[in-house]
Amino acid sequence: MNQDYVCLEASLAESICTYFYRKHGYMVQPFGIETIVGNAFYFLDVKNHEDTKKKAMPIIHRCMTMPDFLVIKPSKNNGIQETYLVEAKYRTYKDYKEFQQAYIKDGDGELKKTATKYLNLWGTLYMFIIVKFAYNNSVHIYYDTAQNISDGYLHGLDYVDSTRKWINKEIREEIVAKCQKIFG
């Protein structure tokens, strides 16, 4: 797939994630490296400079994995009720089995590795993942902590438990319908 198109899909996923949180009354502050310095790190040649590589790469690696958003829930008195980091992703899988392989508990799939990386570097973090299944062009949204995904669990946006009571059903359904229209 064309790299420009992949970047477009990733940007759309980030925009949808932002829209989802804002519709729920959260403040969303872009936080990712693309926002702060653009893609400048991609143009630096540190691989061929051993002294620079040893000093710079740990910092550059951490910067390149900055989550996309800082999400803030304001309190009624204009304070801060809660804050957390969110990473938005877009992925295409040929079918549900391939998708499961990306995060299953005993596997080493891409989503599990990504969640583990974020967990190790940033601690508490949520992942908002838009998934398209190529076999039928269906689009689904998954939302969970990096910890859960690292442990081999991943819940859909429609999963309801005590920590997800804030997710409005109508807004969730609107977002899913928009994603199906955009990506499906």
VMD Tcl script that builds the backbone (N, CA, C; Angstrom):
set m [mol new atoms 552]
animate dup $m
set s [atomselect $m all]
$s set {name element resname resid chain x y z} {
  {N N MET 1 A 0.849 -1.186 0.000}
  {CA C MET 1 A 0.000 0.000 0.000}
  {C C MET 1 A 0.888 1.241 0.000}
  {N N ASN 2 A 0.450 2.235 -0.661}
  {CA C ASN 2 A 1.163 3.496 -0.779}
  {C C ASN 2 A 1.372 4.127 0.603}
  {N N GLN 3 A 2.614 4.556 0.892}
  {CA C GLN 3 A 2.955 5.138 2.199}
  {C C GLN 3 A 2.150 6.403 2.498}
  {N N ASP 4 A 1.888 7.211 1.478}
  {CA C ASP 4 A 1.082 8.415 1.690}
  {C C ASP 4 A -0.325 8.058 2.144}
  {N N TYR 5 A -0.882 6.987 1.578}
  {CA C TYR 5 A -2.222 6.557 1.950}
  {C C TYR 5 A -2.235 6.033 3.387}
  {N N VAL 6 A -1.196 5.307 3.793}
  {CA C VAL 6 A -1.091 4.814 5.168}
  {C C VAL 6 A -1.027 5.992 6.132}
  {N N CYS 7 A -0.267 7.024 5.795}
  {CA C CYS 7 A -0.192 8.229 6.633}
  {C C CYS 7 A -1.550 8.912 6.716}
  {N N LEU 8 A -2.286 8.931 5.622}
  {CA C LEU 8 A -3.621 9.525 5.618}
  {C C LEU 8 A -4.548 8.745 6.545}
  {N N GLU 9 A -4.523 7.421 6.463}
  {CA C GLU 9 A -5.370 6.596 7.333}
  {C C GLU 9 A -5.010 6.818 8.801}
  {N N ALA 10 A -3.719 6.902 9.102}
  {CA C ALA 10 A -3.280 7.145 10.483}
  {C C ALA 10 A -3.768 8.507 10.964}
  {N N SER 11 A -3.680 9.516 10.111}
  {CA C SER 11 A -4.153 10.855 10.479}
  {C C SER 11 A -5.661 10.869 10.696}
  {N N LEU 12 A -6.394 10.153 9.864}
  {CA C LEU 12 A -7.842 10.049 10.046}
  {C C LEU 12 A -8.184 9.363 11.370}
  {N N ALA 13 A -7.448 8.310 11.705}
  {CA C ALA 13 A -7.675 7.608 12.982}
  {C C ALA 13 A -7.423 8.556 14.149}
  {N N GLU 14 A -6.387 9.364 14.073}
  {CA C GLU 14 A -6.103 10.337 15.130}
  {C C GLU 14 A -7.222 11.374 15.223}
  {N N SER 15 A -7.709 11.836 14.083}
  {CA C SER 15 A -8.798 12.822 14.078}
  {C C SER 15 A -10.076 12.233 14.673}
  {N N ILE 16 A -10.377 11.004 14.346}
  {CA C ILE 16 A -11.570 10.335 14.885}
  {C C ILE 16 A -11.428 10.138 16.383}
  {N N CYS 17 A -10.251 9.760 16.840}
  {CA C CYS 17 A -9.988 9.607 18.273}
  {C C CYS 17 A -10.216 10.939 18.991}
  {N N THR 18 A -9.687 12.017 18.441}
  {CA C THR 18 A -9.869 13.353 19.015}
  {C C THR 18 A -11.354 13.704 19.081}
  {N N TYR 19 A -12.060 13.475 17.998}
  {CA C TYR 19 A -13.492 13.765 17.923}
  {C C TYR 19 A -14.250 12.970 18.990}
  {N N PHE 20 A -13.923 11.705 19.133}
  {CA C PHE 20 A -14.564 10.831 20.118}
  {C C PHE 20 A -14.431 11.408 21.531}
  {N N TYR 21 A -13.232 11.784 21.921}
  {CA C TYR 21 A -13.014 12.328 23.267}
  {C C TYR 21 A -13.685 13.696 23.452}
  {N N ARG 22 A -13.565 14.538 22.462}
  {CA C ARG 22 A -14.169 15.876 22.587}
  {C C ARG 22 A -15.691 15.793 22.693}
  {N N LYS 23 A -16.305 14.877 21.950}
  {CA C LYS 23 A -17.754 14.688 22.045}
  {C C LYS 23 A -18.175 14.249 23.455}
  {N N HIS 24 A -17.254 13.612 24.175}
  {CA C HIS 24 A -17.523 13.163 25.541}
  {C C HIS 24 A -17.118 14.209 26.587}
  {N N GLY 25 A -16.721 15.407 26.161}
  {CA C GLY 25 A -16.396 16.482 27.091}
  {C C GLY 25 A -14.961 16.511 27.575}
  {N N TYR 26 A -14.088 15.759 26.926}
  {CA C TYR 26 A -12.675 15.758 27.293}
  {C C TYR 26 A -11.925 16.812 26.485}
  {N N MET 27 A -10.852 17.291 27.042}
  {CA C MET 27 A -9.931 18.162 26.310}
  {C C MET 27 A -8.844 17.257 25.728}
  {N N VAL 28 A -8.462 17.507 24.500}
  {CA C VAL 28 A -7.468 16.668 23.834}
  {C C VAL 28 A -6.313 17.551 23.375}
  {N N GLN 29 A -5.137 17.268 23.899}
  {CA C GLN 29 A -3.940 18.014 23.520}
  {C C GLN 29 A -3.039 17.107 22.689}
  {N N PRO 30 A -2.815 17.448 21.398}
  {CA C PRO 30 A -1.863 16.647 20.616}
  {C C PRO 30 A -0.516 16.610 21.326}
  {N N PHE 31 A 0.087 15.432 21.370}
  {CA C PHE 31 A 1.276 15.218 22.173}
  {C C PHE 31 A 2.363 14.495 21.394}
  {N N GLY 32 A 2.027 13.828 20.309}
  {CA C GLY 32 A 2.980 12.993 19.580}
  {C C GLY 32 A 4.110 13.775 18.937}
  {N N ILE 33 A 5.151 13.064 18.618}
  {CA C ILE 33 A 6.348 13.663 18.035}
  {C C ILE 33 A 6.044 14.340 16.699}
  {N N GLU 34 A 5.087 13.785 15.948}
  {CA C GLU 34 A 4.726 14.398 14.668}
  {C C GLU 34 A 4.225 15.818 14.882}
  {N N THR 35 A 3.551 16.040 15.999}
  {CA C THR 35 A 3.015 17.358 16.325}
  {C C THR 35 A 4.112 18.305 16.781}
  {N N ILE 36 A 5.044 17.797 17.550}
  {CA C ILE 36 A 6.048 18.651 18.174}
  {C C ILE 36 A 7.175 19.041 17.218}
  {N N VAL 37 A 7.770 18.058 16.556}
  {CA C VAL 37 A 8.889 18.380 15.657}
  {C C VAL 37 A 8.688 17.882 14.238}
  {N N GLY 38 A 7.522 17.366 13.937}
  {CA C GLY 38 A 7.318 16.800 12.606}
  {C C GLY 38 A 8.125 15.525 12.462}
  {N N ASN 39 A 8.569 15.260 11.287}
  {CA C ASN 39 A 9.328 14.038 11.037}
  {C C ASN 39 A 10.820 14.317 10.875}
  {N N ALA 40 A 11.321 15.335 11.554}
  {CA C ALA 40 A 12.716 15.737 11.412}
  {C C ALA 40 A 13.681 14.613 11.756}
  {N N PHE 41 A 13.345 13.775 12.734}
  {CA C PHE 41 A 14.261 12.699 13.136}
  {C C PHE 41 A 14.523 11.715 11.999}
  {N N TYR 42 A 13.583 11.575 11.082}
  {CA C TYR 42 A 13.773 10.630 9.985}
  {C C TYR 42 A 14.879 11.068 9.037}
  {N N PHE 43 A 15.200 12.342 9.042}
  {CA C PHE 43 A 16.198 12.854 8.115}
  {C C PHE 43 A 17.608 12.873 8.706}
  {N N LEU 44 A 17.725 12.579 9.985}
  {CA C LEU 44 A 19.039 12.577 10.617}
  {C C LEU 44 A 19.742 11.250 10.373}
  {N N ASP 45 A 21.021 11.313 10.110}
  {CA C ASP 45 A 21.812 10.112 9.866}
  {C C ASP 45 A 22.636 9.810 11.110}
  {N N VAL 46 A 22.034 9.143 12.077}
  {CA C VAL 46 A 22.776 8.798 13.286}
  {C C VAL 46 A 23.324 7.384 13.218}
  {N N LYS 47 A 22.875 6.605 12.257}
  {CA C LYS 47 A 23.324 5.212 12.161}
  {C C LYS 47 A 24.817 5.108 11.845}
  {N N ASN 48 A 25.334 6.080 11.115}
  {CA C ASN 48 A 26.727 6.032 10.692}
  {C C ASN 48 A 27.664 6.833 11.592}
  {N N HIS 49 A 27.169 7.298 12.700}
  {CA C HIS 49 A 27.969 8.088 13.624}
  {C C HIS 49 A 27.880 7.449 15.010}
  {N N GLU 50 A 28.818 6.583 15.319}
  {CA C GLU 50 A 28.749 5.783 16.543}
  {C C GLU 50 A 28.660 6.616 17.813}
  {N N ASP 51 A 29.439 7.691 17.926}
  {CA C ASP 51 A 29.386 8.491 19.150}
  {C C ASP 51 A 28.013 9.147 19.331}
  {N N THR 52 A 27.464 9.659 18.239}
  {CA C THR 52 A 26.134 10.266 18.302}
  {C C THR 52 A 25.084 9.202 18.575}
  {N N LYS 53 A 25.239 8.060 17.944}
  {CA C LYS 53 A 24.274 6.975 18.078}
  {C C LYS 53 A 24.133 6.541 19.541}
  {N N LYS 54 A 25.258 6.380 20.231}
  {CA C LYS 54 A 25.221 5.932 21.628}
  {C C LYS 54 A 24.559 6.953 22.536}
  {N N LYS 55 A 24.798 8.223 22.281}
  {CA C LYS 55 A 24.248 9.278 23.131}
  {C C LYS 55 A 22.803 9.612 22.762}
  {N N ALA 56 A 22.519 9.666 21.476}
  {CA C ALA 56 A 21.237 10.208 21.014}
  {C C ALA 56 A 20.122 9.182 20.884}
  {N N MET 57 A 20.446 7.965 20.517}
  {CA C MET 57 A 19.391 7.022 20.169}
  {C C MET 57 A 18.411 6.708 21.299}
  {N N PRO 58 A 18.838 6.550 22.547}
  {CA C PRO 58 A 17.828 6.291 23.587}
  {C C PRO 58 A 16.806 7.427 23.721}
  {N N ILE 59 A 17.278 8.657 23.620}
  {CA C ILE 59 A 16.372 9.801 23.716}
  {C C ILE 59 A 15.500 9.883 22.472}
  {N N ILE 60 A 16.111 9.723 21.295}
  {CA C ILE 60 A 15.351 9.775 20.048}
  {C C ILE 60 A 14.306 8.661 20.023}
  {N N HIS 61 A 14.687 7.464 20.448}
  {CA C HIS 61 A 13.731 6.344 20.475}
  {C C HIS 61 A 12.538 6.674 21.363}
  {N N ARG 62 A 12.804 7.222 22.534}
  {CA C ARG 62 A 11.688 7.563 23.430}
  {C C ARG 62 A 10.815 8.661 22.804}
  {N N CYS 63 A 11.443 9.652 22.198}
  {CA C CYS 63 A 10.671 10.722 21.546}
  {C C CYS 63 A 9.831 10.183 20.394}
  {N N MET 64 A 10.366 9.250 19.633}
  {CA C MET 64 A 9.645 8.698 18.490}
  {C C MET 64 A 8.451 7.856 18.929}
  {N N THR 65 A 8.392 7.496 20.198}
  {CA C THR 65 A 7.271 6.709 20.697}
  {C C THR 65 A 6.350 7.526 21.595}
  {N N MET 66 A 6.433 8.842 21.504}
  {CA C MET 66 A 5.525 9.670 22.299}
  {C C MET 66 A 4.088 9.382 21.882}
  {N N PRO 67 A 3.197 9.167 22.843}
  {CA C PRO 67 A 1.795 8.933 22.495}
  {C C PRO 67 A 1.207 10.131 21.757}
  {N N ASP 68 A 0.135 9.880 21.022}
  {CA C ASP 68 A -0.463 10.916 20.188}
  {C C ASP 68 A -1.122 12.039 20.979}
  {N N PHE 69 A -1.745 11.692 22.121}
  {CA C PHE 69 A -2.543 12.693 22.821}
  {C C PHE 69 A -2.395 12.638 24.336}
  {N N LEU 70 A -2.502 13.809 24.936}
  {CA C LEU 70 A -2.733 13.948 26.360}
  {C C LEU 70 A -4.216 14.295 26.469}
  {N N VAL 71 A -4.975 13.464 27.181}
  {CA C VAL 71 A -6.422 13.638 27.302}
  {C C VAL 71 A -6.730 14.082 28.730}
  {N N ILE 72 A -7.532 15.125 28.842}
  {CA C ILE 72 A -7.839 15.713 30.155}
  {C C ILE 72 A -9.355 15.783 30.331}
  {N N LYS 73 A -9.821 15.277 31.455}
  {CA C LYS 73 A -11.233 15.408 31.820}
  {C C LYS 73 A -11.323 16.547 32.823}
  {N N PRO 74 A -11.921 17.688 32.408}
  {CA C PRO 74 A -12.031 18.809 33.344}
  {C C PRO 74 A -13.077 18.498 34.419}
  {N N SER 75 A -12.833 19.017 35.610}
  {CA C SER 75 A -13.810 18.874 36.696}
  {C C SER 75 A -14.816 20.007 36.620}
  {N N LYS 76 A -15.854 19.909 37.406}
  {CA C LYS 76 A -16.911 20.925 37.384}
  {C C LYS 76 A -16.408 22.314 37.790}
  {N N ASN 77 A -15.396 22.378 38.650}
  {CA C ASN 77 A -14.883 23.670 39.114}
  {C C ASN 77 A -13.678 24.146 38.283}
  {N N ASN 78 A -13.603 23.660 37.038}
  {CA C ASN 78 A -12.557 24.055 36.100}
  {C C ASN 78 A -11.170 23.547 36.489}
  {N N GLY 79 A -11.139 22.487 37.282}
  {CA C GLY 79 A -9.883 21.822 37.606}
  {C C GLY 79 A -9.697 20.624 36.684}
  {N N ILE 80 A -8.852 19.723 37.111}
  {CA C ILE 80 A -8.597 18.521 36.327}
  {C C ILE 80 A -9.084 17.314 37.121}
  {N N GLN 81 A -10.026 16.590 36.527}
  {CA C GLN 81 A -10.560 15.395 37.157}
  {C C GLN 81 A -9.667 14.186 36.897}
  {N N GLU 82 A -9.188 14.047 35.661}
  {CA C GLU 82 A -8.295 12.949 35.311}
  {C C GLU 82 A -7.505 13.299 34.057}
  {N N THR 83 A -6.374 12.658 33.904}
  {CA C THR 83 A -5.556 12.826 32.699}
  {C C THR 83 A -4.967 11.471 32.331}
  {N N TYR 84 A -4.765 11.266 31.056}
  {CA C TYR 84 A -4.047 10.082 30.611}
  {C C TYR 84 A -3.573 10.262 29.185}
  {N N LEU 85 A -2.700 9.382 28.778}
  {CA C LEU 85 A -2.132 9.413 27.436}
  {C C LEU 85 A -2.884 8.428 26.545}
  {N N VAL 86 A -3.005 8.779 25.267}
  {CA C VAL 86 A -3.714 7.928 24.311}
  {C C VAL 86 A -2.904 7.836 23.025}
  {N N GLU 87 A -2.828 6.647 22.503}
  {CA C GLU 87 A -2.201 6.393 21.206}
  {C C GLU 87 A -3.288 5.903 20.256}
  {N N ALA 88 A -3.440 6.556 19.102}
  {CA C ALA 88 A -4.419 6.150 18.102}
  {C C ALA 88 A -3.708 5.364 17.002}
  {N N LYS 89 A -4.336 4.285 16.566}
  {CA C LYS 89 A -3.768 3.437 15.518}
  {C C LYS 89 A -4.843 3.063 14.508}
  {N N TYR 90 A -4.411 2.831 13.274}
  {CA C TYR 90 A -5.271 2.267 12.236}
  {C C TYR 90 A -4.564 1.033 11.707}
  {N N ARG 91 A -5.286 -0.071 11.608}
  {CA C ARG 91 A -4.703 -1.312 11.099}
  {C C ARG 91 A -5.705 -2.013 10.187}
  {N N THR 92 A -5.186 -2.703 9.191}
  {CA C THR 92 A -5.995 -3.549 8.315}
  {C C THR 92 A -5.527 -4.986 8.488}
  {N N TYR 93 A -6.493 -5.885 8.645}
  {CA C TYR 93 A -6.208 -7.319 8.750}
  {C C TYR 93 A -7.088 -8.045 7.759}
  {N N LYS 94 A -6.583 -9.158 7.236}
  {CA C LYS 94 A -7.388 -9.885 6.235}
  {C C LYS 94 A -8.631 -10.486 6.858}
  {N N ASP 95 A -8.550 -10.920 8.137}
  {CA C ASP 95 A -9.718 -11.488 8.813}
  {C C ASP 95 A -9.528 -11.392 10.323}
  {N N TYR 96 A -10.535 -11.845 11.046}
  {CA C TYR 96 A -10.499 -11.736 12.507}
  {C C TYR 96 A -9.385 -12.594 13.117}
  {N N LYS 97 A -9.113 -13.731 12.524}
  {CA C LYS 97 A -8.046 -14.608 13.045}
  {C C LYS 97 A -6.691 -13.911 12.975}
  {N N GLU 98 A -6.407 -13.252 11.871}
  {CA C GLU 98 A -5.149 -12.517 11.744}
  {C C GLU 98 A -5.072 -11.396 12.780}
  {N N PHE 99 A -6.195 -10.724 12.992}
  {CA C PHE 99 A -6.265 -9.674 14.003}
  {C C PHE 99 A -5.976 -10.237 15.396}
  {N N GLN 100 A -6.595 -11.355 15.742}
  {CA C GLN 100 A -6.358 -11.978 17.054}
  {C C GLN 100 A -4.887 -12.318 17.248}
  {N N GLN 101 A -4.234 -12.769 16.192}
  {CA C GLN 101 A -2.810 -13.109 16.280}
  {C C GLN 101 A -1.963 -11.890 16.631}
  {N N ALA 102 A -2.474 -10.704 16.368}
  {CA C ALA 102 A -1.735 -9.471 16.641}
  {C C ALA 102 A -1.670 -9.147 18.131}
  {N N TYR 103 A -2.554 -9.746 18.944}
  {CA C TYR 103 A -2.562 -9.383 20.362}
  {C C TYR 103 A -2.751 -10.551 21.340}
  {N N ILE 104 A -2.911 -11.780 20.882}
  {CA C ILE 104 A -3.216 -12.872 21.811}
  {C C ILE 104 A -2.150 -13.028 22.891}
  {N N LYS 105 A -2.593 -13.545 24.013}
  {CA C LYS 105 A -1.765 -13.647 25.214}
  {C C LYS 105 A -0.441 -14.383 24.976}
  {N N ASP 106 A -0.496 -15.518 24.305}
  {CA C ASP 106 A 0.713 -16.327 24.133}
  {C C ASP 106 A 1.478 -15.997 22.861}
  {N N GLY 107 A 1.045 -14.980 22.144}
  {CA C GLY 107 A 1.686 -14.627 20.889}
  {C C GLY 107 A 2.649 -13.465 21.019}
  {N N ASP 108 A 3.215 -13.106 19.888}
  {CA C ASP 108 A 4.125 -11.958 19.843}
  {C C ASP 108 A 3.755 -11.068 18.663}
  {N N GLY 109 A 2.446 -10.864 18.498}
  {CA C GLY 109 A 1.948 -10.066 17.386}
  {C C GLY 109 A 2.271 -8.596 17.520}
  {N N GLU 110 A 2.048 -7.880 16.433}
  {CA C GLU 110 A 2.421 -6.469 16.336}
  {C C GLU 110 A 1.709 -5.593 17.354}
  {N N LEU 111 A 0.412 -5.767 17.558}
  {CA C LEU 111 A -0.302 -4.933 18.525}
  {C C LEU 111 A 0.181 -5.196 19.948}
  {N N LYS 112 A 0.432 -6.443 20.256}
  {CA C LYS 112 A 0.934 -6.788 21.590}
  {C C LYS 112 A 2.318 -6.170 21.809}
  {N N LYS 113 A 3.181 -6.270 20.824}
  {CA C LYS 113 A 4.523 -5.676 20.930}
  {C C LYS 113 A 4.444 -4.155 21.074}
  {N N THR 114 A 3.574 -3.536 20.287}
  {CA C THR 114 A 3.410 -2.083 20.352}
  {C C THR 114 A 2.903 -1.665 21.726}
  {N N ALA 115 A 1.896 -2.364 22.232}
  {CA C ALA 115 A 1.346 -2.041 23.555}
  {C C ALA 115 A 2.403 -2.220 24.639}
  {N N THR 116 A 3.189 -3.277 24.556}
  {CA C THR 116 A 4.241 -3.524 25.540}
  {C C THR 116 A 5.294 -2.424 25.493}
  {N N LYS 117 A 5.651 -1.987 24.298}
  {CA C LYS 117 A 6.621 -0.889 24.141}
  {C C LYS 117 A 6.092 0.374 24.812}
  {N N TYR 118 A 4.848 0.732 24.524}
  {CA C TYR 118 A 4.263 1.926 25.136}
  {C C TYR 118 A 4.153 1.784 26.645}
  {N N LEU 119 A 3.774 0.624 27.106}
  {CA C LEU 119 A 3.657 0.376 28.539}
  {C C LEU 119 A 5.009 0.558 29.219}
  {N N ASN 120 A 6.054 0.004 28.641}
  {CA C ASN 120 A 7.393 0.109 29.230}
  {C C ASN 120 A 7.932 1.532 29.227}
  {N N LEU 121 A 7.632 2.286 28.184}
  {CA C LEU 121 A 8.154 3.648 28.080}
  {C C LEU 121 A 7.294 4.695 28.763}
  {N N TRP 122 A 5.979 4.476 28.817}
  {CA C TRP 122 A 5.073 5.528 29.263}
  {C C TRP 122 A 4.148 5.123 30.404}
  {N N GLY 123 A 4.121 3.867 30.783}
  {CA C GLY 123 A 3.240 3.443 31.871}
  {C C GLY 123 A 1.800 3.406 31.424}
  {N N THR 124 A 0.923 3.991 32.198}
  {CA C THR 124 A -0.504 3.969 31.896}
  {C C THR 124 A -0.778 4.699 30.587}
  {N N LEU 125 A -1.417 4.014 29.684}
  {CA C LEU 125 A -1.705 4.569 28.371}
  {C C LEU 125 A -2.880 3.802 27.781}
  {N N TYR 126 A -3.751 4.491 27.068}
  {CA C TYR 126 A -4.854 3.847 26.368}
  {C C TYR 126 A -4.556 3.821 24.882}
  {N N MET 127 A -5.047 2.788 24.224}
  {CA C MET 127 A -4.895 2.688 22.775}
  {C C MET 127 A -6.283 2.669 22.136}
  {N N PHE 128 A -6.471 3.541 21.161}
  {CA C PHE 128 A -7.700 3.673 20.388}
  {C C PHE 128 A -7.355 3.137 19.009}
  {N N ILE 129 A -7.876 1.958 18.652}
  {CA C ILE 129 A -7.434 1.269 17.441}
  {C C ILE 129 A -8.615 1.067 16.501}
  {N N ILE 130 A -8.502 1.614 15.308}
  {CA C ILE 130 A -9.501 1.394 14.271}
  {C C ILE 130 A -8.993 0.247 13.404}
  {N N VAL 131 A -9.811 -0.790 13.275}
  {CA C VAL 131 A -9.419 -1.989 12.544}
  {C C VAL 131 A -10.372 -2.218 11.372}
  {N N LYS 132 A -9.774 -2.443 10.214}
  {CA C LYS 132 A -10.558 -2.807 9.029}
  {C C LYS 132 A -10.245 -4.255 8.687}
  {N N PHE 133 A -11.323 -5.028 8.465}
  {CA C PHE 133 A -11.163 -6.412 8.030}
  {C C PHE 133 A -11.370 -6.452 6.518}
  {N N ALA 134 A -10.314 -6.838 5.810}
  {CA C ALA 134 A -10.315 -6.784 4.349}
  {C C ALA 134 A -11.324 -7.742 3.726}
  {N N TYR 135 A -11.591 -8.875 4.364}
  {CA C TYR 135 A -12.453 -9.874 3.734}
  {C C TYR 135 A -13.888 -9.380 3.531}
  {N N ASN 136 A -14.343 -8.448 4.369}
  {CA C ASN 136 A -15.707 -7.943 4.207}
  {C C ASN 136 A -15.814 -6.413 4.330}
  {N N ASN 137 A -14.681 -5.743 4.393}
  {CA C ASN 137 A -14.623 -4.281 4.508}
  {C C ASN 137 A -15.334 -3.740 5.743}
  {N N SER 138 A -15.455 -4.547 6.782}
  {CA C SER 138 A -16.064 -4.046 8.015}
  {C C SER 138 A -15.007 -3.321 8.838}
  {N N VAL 139 A -15.463 -2.328 9.580}
  {CA C VAL 139 A -14.568 -1.509 10.388}
  {C C VAL 139 A -15.043 -1.572 11.833}
  {N N HIS 140 A -14.100 -1.772 12.753}
  {CA C HIS 140 A -14.415 -1.876 14.172}
  {C C HIS 140 A -13.433 -1.020 14.958}
  {N N ILE 141 A -13.882 -0.552 16.120}
  {CA C ILE 141 A -13.013 0.249 16.969}
  {C C ILE 141 A -12.754 -0.516 18.260}
  {N N TYR 142 A -11.491 -0.586 18.623}
  {CA C TYR 142 A -11.073 -1.238 19.857}
  {C C TYR 142 A -10.430 -0.180 20.739}
  {N N TYR 143 A -10.676 -0.309 22.033}
  {CA C TYR 143 A -10.204 0.696 22.980}
  {C C TYR 143 A -9.843 -0.011 24.276}
  {N N ASP 144 A -8.580 0.068 24.652}
  {CA C ASP 144 A -8.160 -0.600 25.878}
  {C C ASP 144 A -6.833 -0.018 26.345}
  {N N THR 145 A -6.432 -0.444 27.539}
  {CA C THR 145 A -5.150 0.009 28.070}
  {C C THR 145 A -4.010 -0.755 27.404}
  {N N ALA 146 A -2.859 -0.133 27.379}
  {CA C ALA 146 A -1.673 -0.824 26.868}
  {C C ALA 146 A -1.383 -2.054 27.729}
  {N N GLN 147 A -1.666 -1.953 29.022}
  {CA C GLN 147 A -1.466 -3.092 29.927}
  {C C GLN 147 A -2.326 -4.286 29.492}
  {N N ASN 148 A -3.611 -4.062 29.259}
  {CA C ASN 148 A -4.489 -5.163 28.843}
  {C C ASN 148 A -4.048 -5.770 27.520}
  {N N ILE 149 A -3.705 -4.921 26.562}
  {CA C ILE 149 A -3.286 -5.426 25.253}
  {C C ILE 149 A -1.976 -6.188 25.388}
  {N N SER 150 A -1.060 -5.680 26.184}
  {CA C SER 150 A 0.203 -6.372 26.439}
  {C C SER 150 A -0.041 -7.734 27.084}
  {N N ASP 151 A -1.090 -7.814 27.909}
  {CA C ASP 151 A -1.450 -9.075 28.567}
  {C C ASP 151 A -2.272 -9.999 27.678}
  {N N GLY 152 A -2.593 -9.566 26.460}
  {CA C GLY 152 A -3.313 -10.413 25.519}
  {C C GLY 152 A -4.809 -10.217 25.485}
  {N N TYR 153 A -5.282 -9.079 25.976}
  {CA C TYR 153 A -6.718 -8.783 25.961}
  {C C TYR 153 A -6.941 -7.488 25.205}
  {N N LEU 154 A -8.034 -7.423 24.454}
  {CA C LEU 154 A -8.366 -6.203 23.736}
  {C C LEU 154 A -9.881 -6.128 23.594}
  {N N HIS 155 A -10.455 -5.076 24.129}
  {CA C HIS 155 A -11.909 -4.914 24.121}
  {C C HIS 155 A -12.346 -3.921 23.055}
  {N N GLY 156 A -13.486 -4.203 22.466}
  {CA C GLY 156 A -14.090 -3.296 21.508}
  {C C GLY 156 A -14.649 -2.072 22.213}
  {N N LEU 157 A -14.915 -1.053 21.455}
  {CA C LEU 157 A -15.453 0.183 22.009}
  {C C LEU 157 A -16.824 -0.044 22.643}
  {N N ASP 158 A -17.517 -1.092 22.210}
  {CA C ASP 158 A -18.846 -1.380 22.749}
  {C C ASP 158 A -18.811 -2.192 24.045}
  {N N TYR 159 A -17.651 -2.617 24.473}
  {CA C TYR 159 A -17.525 -3.362 25.729}
  {C C TYR 159 A -17.825 -2.425 26.892}
  {N N VAL 160 A -18.703 -2.861 27.792}
  {CA C VAL 160 A -19.112 -2.012 28.905}
  {C C VAL 160 A -18.691 -2.642 30.223}
  {N N ASP 161 A -17.982 -1.874 31.021}
  {CA C ASP 161 A -17.674 -2.245 32.400}
  {C C ASP 161 A -17.659 -0.951 33.221}
  {N N SER 162 A -17.301 -1.051 34.479}
  {CA C SER 162 A -17.380 0.125 35.359}
  {C C SER 162 A -16.456 1.262 34.925}
  {N N THR 163 A -15.349 0.952 34.256}
  {CA C THR 163 A -14.420 1.999 33.836}
  {C C THR 163 A -14.861 2.680 32.540}
  {N N ARG 164 A -15.855 2.144 31.873}
  {CA C ARG 164 A -16.291 2.677 30.581}
  {C C ARG 164 A -17.681 3.296 30.632}
  {N N LYS 165 A -18.182 3.557 31.801}
  {CA C LYS 165 A -19.529 4.124 31.926}
  {C C LYS 165 A -19.637 5.492 31.270}
  {N N TRP 166 A -18.539 6.171 31.111}
  {CA C TRP 166 A -18.540 7.500 30.505}
  {C C TRP 166 A -18.772 7.459 29.003}
  {N N ILE 167 A -18.615 6.293 28.377}
  {CA C ILE 167 A -18.769 6.198 26.927}
  {C C ILE 167 A -20.257 6.193 26.575}
  {N N ASN 168 A -20.686 7.239 25.902}
  {CA C ASN 168 A -22.070 7.410 25.498}
  {C C ASN 168 A -22.365 6.505 24.301}
  {N N LYS 169 A -23.419 5.708 24.405}
  {CA C LYS 169 A -23.771 4.750 23.356}
  {C C LYS 169 A -24.027 5.441 22.013}
  {N N GLU 170 A -24.746 6.557 22.028}
  {CA C GLU 170 A -25.057 7.251 20.779}
  {C C GLU 170 A -23.788 7.792 20.111}
  {N N ILE 171 A -22.883 8.324 20.916}
  {CA C ILE 171 A -21.622 8.836 20.361}
  {C C ILE 171 A -20.795 7.676 19.816}
  {N N ARG 172 A -20.743 6.581 20.558}
  {CA C ARG 172 A -20.004 5.395 20.093}
  {C C ARG 172 A -20.562 4.916 18.763}
  {N N GLU 173 A -21.871 4.805 18.654}
  {CA C GLU 173 A -22.491 4.343 17.408}
  {C C GLU 173 A -22.249 5.320 16.266}
  {N N GLU 174 A -22.268 6.612 16.559}
  {CA C GLU 174 A -21.971 7.626 15.541}
  {C C GLU 174 A -20.544 7.470 15.021}
  {N N ILE 175 A -19.599 7.284 15.934}
  {CA C ILE 175 A -18.186 7.134 15.557}
  {C C ILE 175 A -17.988 5.877 14.707}
  {N N VAL 176 A -18.594 4.781 15.119}
  {CA C VAL 176 A -18.466 3.531 14.370}
  {C C VAL 176 A -19.047 3.698 12.963}
  {N N ALA 177 A -20.204 4.342 12.855}
  {CA C ALA 177 A -20.820 4.572 11.536}
  {C C ALA 177 A -19.934 5.458 10.659}
  {N N LYS 178 A -19.358 6.507 11.245}
  {CA C LYS 178 A -18.455 7.383 10.491}
  {C C LYS 178 A -17.227 6.611 10.003}
  {N N CYS 179 A -16.681 5.762 10.866}
  {CA C CYS 179 A -15.501 4.973 10.491}
  {C C CYS 179 A -15.836 4.010 9.357}
  {N N GLN 180 A -17.016 3.388 9.428}
  {CA C GLN 180 A -17.425 2.470 8.365}
  {C C GLN 180 A -17.540 3.214 7.041}
  {N N LYS 181 A -18.062 4.419 7.097}
  {CA C LYS 181 A -18.224 5.233 5.889}
  {C C LYS 181 A -16.865 5.652 5.322}
  {N N ILE 182 A -15.954 6.040 6.200}
  {CA C ILE 182 A -14.639 6.526 5.777}
  {C C ILE 182 A -13.736 5.396 5.294}
  {N N PHE 183 A -13.643 4.319 6.090}
  {CA C PHE 183 A -12.675 3.268 5.817}
  {C C PHE 183 A -13.268 2.045 5.128}
  {N N GLY 184 A -14.574 1.863 5.218}
  {CA C GLY 184 A -15.218 0.622 4.735}
  {C C GLY 184 A -15.343 0.497 3.259}
}
mol reanalyze $m
mol bondsrecalc $m
mol representation Tube
mol addrep $m
